[in-house]
Amino acid sequence: MGRIIVLLSGKAWEILDFISVVFKPLVLGLVFTYLFTPVVNAIENKMLASFNKPKTARILAVVLNYLIVLLAIGIILGIIVVTVTKSISSIHPSEIKQYLAVLGDQFSNFQSTIEKQLSSMNINFGTVGDFIGKLISGIKSGASTLLFAVIFSIYFLIDRSIFRYWNDVLNTFTSEKTRERIKTLAKDSDKVFSGYIRGQSIDAAIVGVLSSIALLIAGIPYAVVIGILTGLGNLVPYVGPVVGFGSLIIVCLAEGSIAHIAIGGIILALVMFIDGNIINPRMLSSNVEVHPVLVIIALLAGGRVGGIVGMLVAVPVAALLKLRFGRYLEKKKLLKERAGEENANQ
């Protein structure tokens, strides 16, 4: 019996993984559509003021929206490339060769130590050696998901008849009461997702800028790179500090500057403290409060089902479920109170 349960649970996870692979680009495409719709609508309205061609204006607005996104990504990557290039150009070629040789020896010693440690624990090192291959495979899968998500979002943003079609289907096959429930759910979803995703994006940008400026003033190597990575990591709860401190340690160890680890660590800790107590609550003021334990559970579940994409949407989904469950409890409480009053009157 236990073996059957294990087999069934394994099959269930396989089916769930298959569904996540199929629907991940679609869901991410809908997320992009949701995020970019206000921007596209604003650009479209500006264009319609100049020429009265709605279809052309819509297409140009979508194209311009993604050009702005690509420009922003290009600027971020440009800053990283310029910073790294400047640092490398200041090093003599012979020093680079010597550093790479030392790094190779260190990695070899590290790998040997790990092999021995894992062997003593009866763990096959081959599974660890496959990590790089899995990482490359994961990057390819993520790139494919992102590409199809962008394609989906472009179609959704341009062809709004898709949503009108499903609205007509809803009106045809559902009652007035059901439509009201769906509208309430849609309003709740918009409140939670807009309050979380957009607020979290602004919060990440602020954290990235503050971290970069503070680390630059302190003279930390690759300050802008660390700041940008910290900001991007902050899009996912609890990931920002890990990315920030991790990149700081790697950079400072590579530069041989142990003192900068302590200084940079204090700076990042202060930025995260300010963010957690002042910036983030204000940015997410329209969002439903979620207990930290629920956030961790949501992140674990979201990461298991949908990877990074799952982690990005896990917290707002959990917040939406909490909001809906709270309303259900209020409704049941009200019904119970009314039933008690009726019994008392009888």
Secondary structure, 3 states (H helix, E strand, C coil): CHHHHHHHHHHHHHHHHHHHHHHHHHHHHHHHHHHHHHHHHHHHHHHHHHCCCHHHHHHHHHHHHHHHHHHHHHHHHHHHHHHHHHHHHCCCHHHHHHHHHHHHHHHHHHHHHHHHHHHHCCCCHHHHHCHHHHHHHHHHHHHHHHHHHHHHHHHHHHCCHHHHHHHHHHHHHCCHHHHHHHHHHHHHHHHHHHHHHHHHHHHHHHHHHHHHHHHHHCCCCCHHHHHHHHHHHCCCCCHHHHHHHHHHHHHHHHHCCHHHHHHHHHHHHHHHHHHHHHHHHHHCCCCCCCCHHHHHHHHHHHHHHHHHHHHHHHHHHHHHHHHHHHHHHHHHHHHHHHHHHHHHHC
